[in-house]
C-alpha cells in the first residue's frame, strides 16, 4: 500500500512538473538565455505598462473587454501584472487583478507586498479565495511544489525570495508587526524545525537532496522564531519564550554542522589554510635541504671523501638525505592531488588554468630530477657491488678498476657533462625556483598583496605580447651579425658574433649593458665590415634598449594603472576565484596526508564493488530469461521495438524543440537576475531616494488616471442627464403644441 502511494505521488509530481513546463513555455521572454520564451504582443506590453504605472481605466477595460489578453504574461524580469502592481503600490490595480480566476503568482505577490510593508495590499491579497482555508499561509513555495497551479514561481527566476520562506517567516524577518498580527489571525504559524539528529523520511530526504537548502531553511525558521515581532505577538510570555529559544540555539551551536571537527576540516576556509600550511612546510624543507651548504661546501670539485677506504665516492654523493625523502613524499602527494583534479575536471579544463600548468611543470621537473638522481645512485651501487665482490685490498688507491667502475670514484671535475647527477642538480634548481613562485597563487587572499599579484600576472601577459616583437628583432640581428663575422673567427679581439652561440650571448647581454663596442672590431684593416658592424650594433641597441624596452615599460605601467583604478574590485574578484577553488567536494587533506586512504575512500570502493556485482548478477539473470523466452517473444519484440522507436522519435522531436538550458546558462541567468534585483533595491534605498520620486510620479499618474476616469464618468452622466432633460422637454413641447392646435380648432 505504501509503495503504491509513493508511486502515485511520484507520478503526480512528474505530471505536475510537465504541466508547469508547458505553462512556463508560454510565459514570454521572462527567462534570459532561454529560447522557449515568446515575445510579448503589443496588447500584453500595454497591459503590463498600465499595471506598472497604475492606469486603472485601461487595466479595467482590458480585463473586461479583451478576449485575447493573457493576464498572466510576464516581462523580461519574469514579473506578471500582479507583481508589477504590488511592487509599485497600486492597490486599485491589485484589487482588479485579484478578481480574475486562474491568476498566477499570487503567493509571490504576497511575499513582495510583505517585504515592502504594504499593509493594505497584504490585506487585499489575503482576501483572495486561495487563502480561504489558510493552508497556503503555512506552506513554503517548495512545499507547495506538488500543487498543480502557478501560485508560486517554481522556475527560481520569477521571485526574489528563497523557496523555504513562508509569508509569516518573511513578515517576522522584516519586523512588520501589523502584517505579523494579520497573518497570526489568519492561522499562520512558524513551525519549529525538527531536531538536528532527526532521522525521519522528510529530514533524511532533504538532507540527501540538498543539504545547503535544508540548513538554510532551518536558519530562516529560527530567525523568524527569534524575531521580536513574532515573539511579542505569538507568545503569552515572550520573555520566557525568548530564554527557551536562546537555550535551544546555544545547544544547537555545539552540535550543528559548522561546529563539528570533521565538517570544519572540509570547510573551504580550513581547506585553504591546511593546503597553505602544507605548502609552506614544503618550502621550508627545500630551504632546510640546502642549509648545510649555506657557508660553502667543505669538499672542493677536485676532491673526494668516503666513510671507509673501499667505499665508492659516488655512493656517498648520490644517497638521499632525510629532507630529500620528505620532499619526495610531498611531491608524490601533490602529484596525486593533480591526478585527481585532472580526473574530476578533465584534461581540457585543467589545461585552461595557468596555475595548473605551473604545478604540472614543477612536479614534472621534480620527478625528472629525482629519477636522474636515482639512476646515478643505482649505477654507483652497481660499482660498489663490483668492488665488494672483486677487490680484495683494503683501499682503492692502488687498485686497477674497469673504466665503468673507476668513473664513479672520480671527483666532480672529471664527471661527464651529461652525468645523471649533474642533470639532477640542474633540474632540482629549476624546480625550487618554480616552487617558490607558486606562493603567488595564495597572495590574492591578502588585501595588500592581492593587487600586487594581479599586477604581476598582468605584467607577465604584457611580457609575452612583447616577446613576439622582441624575438623577431633579436633573431634578425643575431643571424645578420653572425653572417657578418662568422668568417673572422680568431681575427677578433673577442669571439663575439663568430658563432651563433656567441652572437646570442653578446646581443642578449648587451640589453643590460654588459657587452662592449670592441665586439665589432677586427684585427685586420677591413673597415667596410667594421663600419657595417658598428651600424648594425648601434641600430640594435637603439631599437632594443631605447624603443622596445621603453615600450614594454609603458605597457606594464598602463596595466598597473588599470588595475590600480579598480584595485578593490580586481582583488575581490581574484580572491573569490581563489575561494571557489576550495568549494568543491574532496581534496580535504593536503599533501602528503592525502596519500593515506580515508575511511570514506574505503566506503566508496565497497559501494562501487557492490554496485558492479549487482549489475553483473542482473545482467546474467536477464540474459538467461532472454534465452528462455526468445522464441515465444520474437514477434512481440519486433512489434514493441517498432512502437518504442516511434515513441522515441516523437520524444526526440519534442525534446529538440524545447531544449533545456545548460548549467552555465542557468548560473549566468541567476547571477544577472541577482544583479538586477540588487541594483533595483539599491536605487530604492538611495539617500537622494530616486525610488520615492518615482513613487510620487506614479501616484500623480494614478491620480491623473483616476481624475480622467471620474471626468469620463461625470461626462457620461451629464450626457445622460441632458438626454433625459431633452426627452422630457421634447414631450412637454409636444403636449403644448397639441393643446394649441386643439384651441385653434375650437
C-alpha positions in Angstrom: 0.0 0.0 0.0 2.8 2.4 0.9 4.7 1.5 -2.3 1.6 2.3 -4.4 1.1 5.6 -2.6 4.7 6.6 -3.2 4.4 5.6 -6.9 1.3 7.7 -7.2 3.0 10.7 -5.6 6.0 10.4 -7.9 3.7 10.1 -10.9 1.8 13.1 -9.8 5.0 15.1 -9.2 6.2 14.3 -12.7 2.8 15.2 -14.3 2.9 18.5 -12.3 6.4 19.3 -13.5 5.4 18.6 -17.1 2.4 20.9 -16.8 4.5 23.6 -15.2 7.0 23.3 -18.0 4.2 23.8 -20.6 2.9 26.8 -18.7 6.4 28.3 -18.4 7.0 27.8 -22.1 4.2 30.3 -23.0 5.1 33.0 -20.4 7.1 35.2 -22.7 10.7 36.3 -22.6 11.0 36.1 -18.8 13.8 33.6 -18.8 17.1 35.1 -20.0 19.2 32.7 -22.2 16.2 30.5 -22.7 14.8 30.1 -26.2 11.5 28.7 -25.0 10.0 32.1 -24.3 8.0 34.0 -26.9 7.9 37.8 -27.3 5.0 39.9 -25.9 2.2 41.1 -28.1 1.6 44.9 -28.2 -1.6 44.3 -26.2 0.3 42.5 -23.4 3.0 45.2 -23.4 0.4 47.9 -22.9 -1.3 45.8 -20.2 1.9 45.4 -18.2 2.8 49.1 -18.6 -0.7 50.1 -17.4 -0.4 47.8 -14.4 3.1 49.1 -13.5 2.1 52.8 -13.7 -1.4 52.4 -12.1 -3.5 53.2 -15.2 -6.7 51.9 -13.6 -9.2 52.6 -16.5 -7.0 50.9 -19.1 -6.5 47.9 -16.9 -10.2 47.6 -16.1 -11.1 48.0 -19.7 -8.6 45.4 -21.0 -9.6 42.9 -18.3 -13.3 43.3 -19.0 -13.4 43.6 -22.8 -10.3 41.9 -24.2 -10.8 38.2 -25.2 -7.2 37.6 -26.3 -5.4 39.1 -23.3 -3.2 36.7 -21.3 -3.2 38.5 -18.0 -0.5 36.1 -16.7 2.1 37.3 -19.2 5.4 38.4 -17.8 8.0 41.0 -18.6 11.8 40.5 -19.2 12.3 40.1 -15.4 9.7 37.4 -15.1 7.1 39.5 -13.3 3.5 39.5 -14.2 1.0 42.3 -13.9 0.1 41.5 -10.3 3.7 41.6 -9.2 4.3 44.9 -11.0 1.2 46.5 -9.4 2.1 45.3 -6.0 5.7 46.4 -6.3 4.6 49.9 -7.2 1.9 50.0 -4.5 -1.1 50.3 -6.8 -3.9 49.0 -4.6 -6.8 49.5 -7.0 -5.0 47.7 -9.9 -4.1 44.9 -7.5 -7.8 44.5 -6.5 -8.9 44.5 -10.1 -6.4 41.7 -10.9 -7.3 39.6 -7.9 -10.9 39.3 -9.2 -9.7 37.3 -12.1 -9.8 33.5 -11.9 -6.6 31.4 -12.5 -4.4 34.3 -11.6 -0.8 33.2 -11.3 1.9 34.0 -8.7 -0.5 35.3 -6.0 1.9 33.9 -3.4 4.9 35.8 -4.9 2.8 39.0 -4.9 2.0 38.4 -1.2 5.7 37.9 -0.4 6.6 41.1 -2.3 3.9 43.1 -0.5 5.2 41.8 2.9 8.8 42.7 2.1 7.8 46.3 1.2 5.4 46.7 4.1 2.3 47.4 2.1 -0.3 46.5 4.7 -3.4 47.4 2.7 -2.2 45.3 -0.3 -1.4 42.4 2.0 -5.0 42.5 3.3 -6.4 42.7 -0.2 -4.3 39.6 -1.3 -5.2 37.7 1.8 -8.9 38.1 0.9 -8.2 36.1 -2.3 -10.1 32.8 -2.4 -6.8 30.9 -2.4 -6.3 31.8 1.2 -9.7 30.8 2.3 -8.6 27.7 4.2 -5.4 29.2 5.5 -3.2 26.2 4.3 -1.4 28.4 1.8 0.0 30.6 4.6 1.8 27.7 6.4 3.4 26.0 3.4 6.5 27.4 1.7 6.8 27.5 -2.1 9.0 24.4 -2.0 6.4 22.5 0.0 3.6 23.5 -2.4 5.5 22.3 -5.4 3.2 19.3 -6.0 0.2 21.6 -6.3 -1.0 21.8 -9.9 -1.1 25.6 -10.1 1.0 28.7 -10.5 0.6 30.1 -7.0 4.4 30.5 -6.8 7.1 30.8 -9.5 8.9 27.4 -9.5 11.4 28.5 -12.1 13.5 30.3 -9.4 13.6 33.4 -11.6 10.2 34.9 -11.2 10.7 35.5 -7.5 13.4 37.1 -5.4 12.8 35.1 -2.3 14.1 31.8 -1.1 11.9 28.8 -1.7 11.7 27.9 2.0 10.3 31.3 3.0 6.7 31.4 4.1 4.7 34.7 4.4 4.8 34.6 8.3 8.6 34.0 8.3 9.2 36.8 5.8 7.0 39.2 7.9 8.9 38.2 11.0 12.3 38.8 9.3 11.1 42.3 8.1 9.8 43.1 11.6 6.4 44.0 10.2 4.3 43.9 13.4 0.9 44.7 11.8 1.4 42.1 9.0 2.5 39.5 11.5 -0.6 40.2 13.5 -2.8 39.8 10.4 -1.2 36.6 9.5 -1.5 35.2 13.0 -5.2 35.9 13.0 -5.4 34.0 9.7 -3.9 31.0 11.4 -0.3 31.2 10.1 2.4 29.9 12.4 6.2 29.3 12.2 6.8 25.6 12.8 9.9 24.7 14.9 12.5 22.8 12.8 13.0 19.1 13.6 15.8 18.1 15.9 19.2 18.2 14.3 19.6 14.4 14.7 16.1 13.7 13.4 16.1 10.7 11.0 12.5 11.0 9.7 11.9 10.5 6.0 11.4 14.2 5.4 14.6 15.3 7.0 16.6 12.4 5.5 15.4 13.2 2.0 16.0 17.0 2.3 19.5 16.4 3.7 20.3 13.9 0.9 18.9 16.0 -1.9 20.3 19.5 -0.9 22.0 19.8 2.5 22.6 23.5 1.9 18.9 24.3 1.3 17.9 22.2 4.3 20.3 24.1 6.6 19.2 27.4 5.1 15.5 26.6 5.8 16.3 25.7 9.4 18.2 29.0 9.9 15.4 31.0 8.3 12.9 29.3 10.6 14.9 30.1 13.7 15.5 33.6 12.6 11.7 34.1 12.3 11.1 32.5 15.7 13.6 34.8 17.3 12.1 37.9 15.7 10.9 40.5 18.1 7.7 40.9 16.1 6.8 37.2 16.2 7.8 36.7 19.8 5.8 39.6 21.1 2.6 38.8 19.1 2.6 35.0 19.2 3.6 34.1 22.8 1.8 34.7 26.0 5.2 35.1 27.8 7.6 36.5 25.2 10.5 36.7 27.8 10.2 33.0 28.8 9.9 32.0 25.1 13.0 34.1 24.2 15.0 32.4 27.0 14.0 28.9 25.9 14.8 29.7 22.3 18.2 31.1 23.4 19.0 27.9 25.3 18.0 25.8 22.2 20.1 27.9 19.9 23.1 27.6 22.3 22.7 23.8 22.3 22.5 23.7 18.5 25.7 25.8 18.3 27.6 22.9 19.8 26.2 20.2 17.5 25.4 21.9 14.2 27.4 21.1 11.1 29.5 24.2 11.3 30.9 23.3 14.7 31.9 19.7 14.0 35.6 18.9 13.6 35.2 16.8 10.5 32.9 19.2 8.8 35.1 22.1 9.8 38.1 20.5 8.1 36.0 20.2 5.0 35.0 23.8 5.0 36.6 25.9 2.2 38.5 28.2 4.6 40.0 25.3 6.6 40.9 23.5 3.4 42.7 26.7 2.2 44.5 27.0 5.5 45.6 23.4 5.5 46.9 23.5 1.9 48.7 26.8 2.6 50.4 25.4 5.7 51.3 22.2 3.9 52.9 24.1 1.0 54.8 26.4 3.5 56.2 23.3 5.2 57.3 22.0 1.7 59.1 25.3 1.0 60.7 25.1 4.5 62.0 21.6 3.6 63.6 23.0 0.4 65.4 25.6 2.5 66.5 23.1 5.1 67.8 20.7 2.4 70.2 23.4 1.3 71.1 24.7 4.8 74.2 22.6 5.1 75.8 24.4 2.1 74.9 28.0 3.2 78.5 28.7 4.2 80.0 26.7 1.3 80.9 23.0 0.8 83.9 21.5 2.5 84.8 19.3 -0.4 86.2 21.1 -3.5 85.3 19.9 -7.0 88.7 18.2 -7.4 88.5 16.4 -4.1 86.7 13.2 -2.9 85.8 11.8 0.5 84.4 8.5 1.8 83.3 6.9 5.0 85.7 4.0 4.7 88.6 3.2 2.2 86.7 0.7 0.0 83.6 3.0 -0.4 82.9 4.3 -3.9 82.8 8.2 -3.8 79.6 8.4 -5.9 77.7 6.2 -3.4 78.3 8.9 -0.8 77.2 11.8 -3.0 74.1 10.1 -4.6 72.4 9.0 -1.3 69.1 10.7 -0.5 69.0 12.6 2.8 66.1 12.6 5.2 64.9 16.0 3.9 65.0 14.8 0.4 62.9 11.8 1.3 60.3 14.1 2.9 60.4 16.3 -0.2 59.7 13.3 -2.4 56.7 12.4 -0.2 55.3 15.9 -0.6 55.9 15.7 -4.4 54.0 12.4 -4.6 51.1 13.8 -2.6 50.9 16.9 -4.9 51.1 14.6 -7.9 48.2 12.5 -6.6 46.2 15.7 -6.0 46.8 16.9 -9.5 45.8 13.5 -10.9 42.5 13.7 -9.0 41.9 17.2 -10.3 42.6 16.1 -13.9 40.1 13.2 -13.4 37.4 15.4 -12.0 37.7 18.4 -14.3 39.0 16.7 -17.5 42.3 17.5 -19.3 40.9 20.3 -21.3 39.5 22.3 -18.3 42.7 21.5 -16.4 45.0 23.0 -19.1 43.0 26.2 -19.3 44.3 27.3 -15.8 47.8 28.7 -15.9 48.5 27.7 -12.3 47.8 24.1 -13.2 50.4 24.3 -15.9 52.9 25.7 -13.4 52.1 22.9 -11.0 52.5 20.3 -13.8 55.8 21.7 -14.9 57.1 22.0 -11.3 56.2 18.4 -10.4 57.4 17.0 -13.7 60.8 18.7 -13.2 61.0 17.3 -9.6 60.2 13.8 -10.9 62.8 14.1 -13.6 65.4 15.3 -11.1 64.8 12.6 -8.6 64.7 10.0 -11.3 68.1 11.1 -12.7 69.5 11.1 -9.1 68.1 7.6 -8.5 69.7 6.3 -11.8 73.0 7.7 -10.7 72.6 6.0 -7.3 71.9 2.7 -9.0 75.0 2.9 -11.2 77.1 3.9 -8.2 75.6 1.0 -6.2 76.5 -1.4 -9.0 80.1 -0.1 -9.0 80.2 -0.6 -5.2 78.9 -4.2 -5.5 81.7 -4.9 -8.1 84.3 -3.5 -5.7 82.9 -5.6 -2.7 83.0 -8.8 -4.8 86.2 -8.5 -6.8 88.6 -6.2 -4.8 90.5 -7.9 -2.0 92.6 -4.9 -0.9 91.6 -2.6 1.9 91.9 0.5 -0.2 91.1 1.5 -3.8 94.2 3.8 -4.3 96.4 1.2 -5.9 93.7 -1.0 -7.5 93.1 -1.1 -11.2 89.3 -0.9 -11.9 87.4 -1.2 -15.1 86.6 2.3 -16.7 82.9 2.0 -16.0 83.6 1.3 -12.3 86.5 3.7 -11.9 84.4 6.6 -13.2 82.3 6.5 -10.0 85.5 7.1 -7.9 86.4 10.4 -9.7 86.0 13.8 -8.3 83.4 16.2 -9.6 85.7 18.0 -12.0 86.1 14.8 -14.1 82.4 14.0 -14.4 80.8 13.9 -17.8 78.6 16.9 -18.8 75.7 14.5 -19.3 76.2 12.8 -15.9 72.8 12.0 -14.4 73.7 13.6 -11.1 74.7 16.9 -12.8 71.4 16.9 -14.7 69.5 16.1 -11.5 71.1 19.1 -9.7 70.2 21.4 -12.6 66.6 20.3 -12.8 66.3 20.4 -9.0 67.4 24.1 -9.0 64.7 25.0 -11.6 62.1 23.1 -9.6 63.0 25.0 -6.5 62.5 28.3 -8.3 59.1 27.3 -9.6 58.1 26.1 -6.2 58.7 29.5 -4.6 57.0 31.2 -7.5 53.9 29.1 -6.5 53.5 31.4 -3.4 51.9 34.0 -5.8 48.8 31.7 -6.0 47.7 32.4 -2.4 48.6 36.1 -2.4 45.1 37.2 -3.5 43.9 36.1 -0.1 45.6 39.2 1.4 44.3 42.7 0.7 47.7 44.3 0.5 49.5 41.7 -1.7 46.5 40.7 -3.8 46.6 43.7 -6.1 50.3 43.4 -6.5 50.0 39.8 -7.5 47.3 40.7 -10.1 49.6 43.4 -11.4 52.4 40.9 -11.7 50.2 38.5 -13.6 49.1 41.2 -16.0 52.8 42.2 -16.4 53.7 38.7 -17.4 51.0 38.8 -20.0 52.4 42.0 -21.4 55.9 40.5 -21.5 54.6 37.6 -23.5 53.0 40.0 -26.0 56.2 42.0 -26.1 58.3 38.8 -26.7 56.8 38.3 -30.2 58.3 41.6 -31.4 61.4 41.1 -29.3 62.2 37.7 -30.8 61.7 38.9 -34.3 64.1 41.8 -33.9 66.6 39.7 -31.8 66.7 36.8 -34.3 67.1 39.2 -37.2 70.2 40.9 -35.7 71.6 37.7 -34.3 71.6 36.0 -37.8 72.8 39.2 -39.5 75.8 39.7 -37.2 76.7 36.1 -37.3 76.7 36.2 -41.1 78.9 39.3 -41.0 81.6 37.9 -38.6 81.4 34.1 -39.0 84.4 34.3 -41.4 86.6 36.1 -38.9 86.9 33.6 -36.2 90.2 34.1 -34.5 90.7 37.5 -36.2 88.7 39.5 -33.5 89.7 40.7 -30.1 86.9 38.6 -28.6 84.8 35.7 -30.0 81.6 37.7 -30.2 79.4 37.0 -33.3 81.8 34.3 -34.6 79.3 31.6 -33.8 75.5 31.5 -33.3 76.0 30.9 -29.6 78.4 33.8 -29.2 76.1 36.0 -31.2 73.2 35.1 -29.0 75.2 35.8 -25.8 76.6 39.1 -27.0 73.2 40.5 -28.1 71.3 39.3 -25.1 73.7 40.7 -22.5 74.0 44.0 -24.5 70.4 44.7 -23.5 71.6 45.0 -19.9 74.8 47.0 -20.9 77.2 44.1 -20.3 78.7 44.0 -23.9 81.5 46.1 -25.2 81.8 48.0 -28.5 85.1 46.1 -29.1 82.9 43.2 -30.0 82.6 44.5 -33.6 86.3 45.5 -34.0 88.6 43.3 -36.3 92.3 42.8 -36.1 92.5 43.3 -39.9 92.1 46.5 -41.8 88.6 45.6 -43.1 86.9 48.9 -42.4 83.8 48.2 -44.5 82.9 45.1 -42.4 83.7 47.1 -39.2 81.5 50.0 -40.3 78.6 47.8 -41.1 79.1 46.0 -37.7 79.1 49.4 -35.9 75.9 50.5 -37.7 74.1 47.2 -37.1 75.2 47.0 -33.5 74.2 50.6 -32.9 70.8 50.2 -34.6 70.2 47.0 -32.5 70.9 48.9 -29.2 68.7 51.8 -30.2 65.9 49.5 -31.3 66.0 47.1 -28.3 67.0 49.4 -25.4 65.5 52.7 -26.4 62.4 51.7 -28.3 61.3 48.2 -27.3 62.2 48.2 -23.7 60.6 51.6 -23.1 57.5 50.3 -24.9 57.5 47.3 -22.6 57.8 49.7 -19.6 54.9 51.8 -20.9 52.7 48.6 -21.4 53.5 47.5 -17.8 52.7 50.9 -16.4 49.4 51.1 -18.3 48.4 47.7 -17.0 49.3 48.7 -13.4 47.3 51.9 -13.7 44.2 50.0 -15.0 44.4 47.6 -12.0 45.1 50.4 -9.6 41.9 52.2 -10.6 39.8 49.2 -9.9 42.1 47.6 -7.3 39.4 46.7 -4.9 37.2 45.1 -7.5 40.1 43.2 -9.1 41.3 42.0 -5.8 37.9 40.8 -4.6 37.3 39.0 -7.9 40.7 37.3 -7.7 40.0 36.3 -4.1 36.6 34.9 -5.0 38.2 32.8 -7.6 40.7 31.5 -5.0 38.0 30.7 -2.5 35.8 28.9 -5.2 38.7 26.6 -6.0 38.3 25.1 -2.4 34.5 24.8 -2.5 34.5 21.5 -4.4 33.9 18.3 -2.6 37.1 16.3 -1.9 40.8 17.2 -1.6 40.3 17.9 2.1 43.7 16.7 3.3 46.8 18.4 1.8 50.0 16.7 0.7 51.4 14.3 1.8 48.5 13.3 4.1 46.2 12.7 1.0 48.3 9.6 0.2 46.7 7.9 3.2 43.4 6.3 2.2 40.5 7.7 4.2 37.5 5.7 5.6 35.4 7.4 3.0 37.5 6.1 0.2 37.1 2.5 1.5 33.3 3.1 1.8 33.1 4.3 -1.8 35.2 1.4 -3.0 33.0 -1.1 -1.3 29.8 0.6 -2.6 31.2 0.6 -6.1 32.2 -3.1 -5.9 28.7 -3.8 -4.6 27.0 -1.9 -7.5 29.2 -3.8 -10.0 28.2 -7.1 -8.6 24.5 -6.2 -8.6 24.7 -5.1 -12.2 26.6 -8.3 -13.1 24.0 -10.5 -11.4 21.1 -8.7 -13.0 22.7 -8.9 -16.5 23.3 -12.6 -16.1 19.7 -13.2 -14.9 18.4 -11.1 -17.7 20.4 -13.0 -20.3 19.1 -16.3 -19.0 15.5 -15.1 -19.2 16.0 -13.8 -22.7 17.5 -17.1 -23.8 14.4 -19.0 -22.5 11.8 -16.6 -23.9 13.5 -15.6 -27.1 11.4 -17.9 -29.3 8.0 -17.0 -28.0 8.7 -13.3 -27.7 10.4 -12.8 -31.0 7.4 -11.5 -32.9 6.1 -9.4 -30.0 9.6 -7.9 -29.6 9.7 -6.7 -33.1 6.3 -5.0 -32.7 7.2 -3.5 -29.4 10.6 -2.3 -30.8 8.8 -0.6 -33.7 6.3 1.2 -31.4 9.1 2.2 -29.0 11.1 3.5 -31.9 8.2 5.6 -33.0 7.7 7.0 -29.4 11.4 7.7 -29.1 11.4 9.6 -32.4 8.4 11.7 -31.2 10.1 12.3 -27.8 13.3 13.3 -29.6 11.5 15.7 -31.8 9.7 17.2 -28.7 13.0 17.4 -26.8 14.8 19.1 -29.7 12.0 21.7 -30.0 12.3 22.6 -26.3 16.0 22.1 -25.4 16.9 22.6 -21.8 19.3 25.3 -20.9 22.8 24.3 -19.9 24.2 24.6 -16.3 26.3 27.6 -17.4 23.2 29.3 -18.8 21.3 28.7 -15.6 24.1 30.1 -13.4 24.5 33.2 -15.6 20.8 33.7 -15.6 20.6 33.7 -11.8 23.7 35.9 -11.5 22.2 38.5 -13.8 18.8 38.3 -12.1 20.5 38.8 -8.7 22.5 41.8 -10.0 19.4 43.5 -11.5 17.4 43.0 -8.3 20.2 44.3 -6.2 20.5 47.3 -8.4 16.8 48.0 -8.0 16.9 47.7 -4.2 20.0 50.0 -4.1 18.2 52.5 -6.2 15.2 52.4 -4.0 17.3 52.9 -0.9 19.5 55.8 -2.2 19.8 58.9 0.0 18.6 61.0 -2.8 15.8 58.4 -2.9 15.0 58.3 -6.6 12.6 55.5 -5.7 10.4 57.9 -3.7 10.4 60.4 -6.6 9.3 57.6 -8.9 6.7 56.6 -6.4 5.4 60.2 -6.3 5.3 60.3 -10.1 3.4 57.1 -10.1 0.9 58.4 -7.5 0.4 61.5 -9.6 0.0 59.4 -12.7 -2.6 57.2 -10.8 -4.4 60.3 -9.6 -4.4 61.6 -13.2 -5.9 58.4 -14.4 -8.5 58.4 -11.6 -9.4 62.0 -12.4 -9.7 61.2 -16.1 -11.9 58.2 -15.2 -14.1 60.3 -12.9 -14.2 63.0 -15.6 -15.3 60.5 -18.2 -17.9 59.1 -15.8 -19.1 62.6 -15.0 -19.2 63.4 -18.7 -21.2 60.3 -19.3 -23.6 61.0 -16.5 -24.0 64.6 -17.7 -24.7 63.4 -21.2 -27.4 61.0 -19.9 -28.9 63.8 -17.9 -29.0 66.2 -20.9 -30.6 63.4 -22.9 -33.2 62.8 -20.3 -33.9 66.5 -20.0 -34.2 66.9 -23.7 -36.5 64.0 -23.9 -38.7 65.4 -21.2 -38.6 68.9 -22.7 -39.5 67.4 -26.1 -42.5 65.7 -24.6 -43.7 68.9 -22.9 -43.4 70.8 -26.1 -45.4 68.2 -28.0 -48.1 68.5 -25.3 -48.2 72.2 -25.5 -48.3 72.1 -29.3 -51.3 69.7 -29.2 -53.2 72.0 -26.8 -52.6 75.0 -29.0 -53.8 73.1 -32.1 -57.0 72.0 -30.2 -57.7 75.5 -29.1 -57.4 76.7 -32.7 -59.8 74.0 -33.8 -62.3 75.0 -31.2 
